[in-house]
Amino acid sequence: MEVRAELTATVWKVVAEVGATVAEGDELVILESMKMEIPVVAPAAGTVSEMRVAEEDRISEGDVVAVIEVS
């Protein structure tokens, strides 16, 4: 399952790492836009199989930030 950014922003912090088990609602990354912190959360429980962003990356709305293998 691809997790996409809902807005254009800068990646402020990567919270989850590849191989991490996450529950629905767990933070994966925190974006920064207009001095606001916006969390990107896991839409379902599973394992993070890919993290496609790094801290300080500039991303656009719709970009894939992570991939989760749903359990």
C-alpha positions as CSV (number, residue, x, y, z in Angstrom):
1,M,0.0,0.0,0.0
2,E,1.5,3.3,-1.1
3,V,1.3,6.2,1.4
4,R,1.1,9.6,-0.4
5,A,1.7,13.1,0.7
6,E,-1.5,15.2,0.9
7,L,0.3,18.5,0.2
8,T,3.5,20.1,-1.1
9,A,6.0,20.3,1.8
10,T,9.4,19.6,3.2
11,V,10.1,16.4,5.1
12,W,11.0,17.6,8.6
13,K,11.5,14.2,10.2
14,V,11.3,10.5,9.2
15,V,9.8,8.7,12.2
16,A,9.4,5.1,10.9
17,E,12.2,3.1,9.2
18,V,12.1,0.2,6.8
19,G,11.2,-3.0,8.6
20,A,9.3,-1.3,11.3
21,T,5.9,-2.7,12.3
22,V,3.3,0.0,12.4
23,A,-0.3,0.2,13.5
24,E,-3.1,2.1,11.7
25,G,-2.6,5.8,12.7
26,D,1.1,5.5,13.5
27,E,3.3,8.4,12.3
28,L,5.6,7.6,9.4
29,V,7.0,11.0,8.6
30,I,6.4,14.6,9.7
31,L,6.1,17.2,7.0
32,E,6.7,21.0,7.4
33,S,4.7,23.5,5.4
34,M,4.3,27.2,6.3
35,K,5.9,26.6,9.7
36,M,3.2,23.9,10.5
37,E,4.1,20.3,11.3
38,I,1.8,17.8,9.5
39,P,2.1,14.1,10.3
40,V,1.7,11.5,7.6
41,V,0.2,8.4,9.2
42,A,-0.1,4.7,8.3
43,P,-3.6,4.1,6.8
44,A,-3.4,0.4,7.9
45,A,-1.4,-1.9,10.1
46,G,1.6,-3.6,8.5
47,T,5.3,-3.4,7.9
48,V,7.2,-0.5,6.3
49,S,8.8,-2.1,3.2
50,E,10.0,1.2,1.6
51,M,10.7,4.7,2.8
52,R,10.9,6.9,-0.3
53,V,11.8,10.2,1.4
54,A,14.6,11.5,3.6
55,E,14.7,14.4,5.9
56,E,14.9,17.8,4.2
57,D,13.5,16.4,0.9
58,R,11.0,18.7,-0.9
59,I,7.9,16.7,-1.9
60,S,4.8,17.5,-3.9
61,E,1.2,16.6,-3.3
62,G,0.6,13.0,-4.3
63,D,4.2,11.9,-4.0
64,V,4.7,8.4,-2.4
65,V,6.5,8.8,0.9
66,A,6.4,5.2,2.1
67,V,5.1,1.7,1.1
68,I,3.5,-0.5,3.7
69,E,3.0,-4.3,3.4
70,V,-0.4,-4.7,5.0
71,S,-0.7,-7.5,7.5
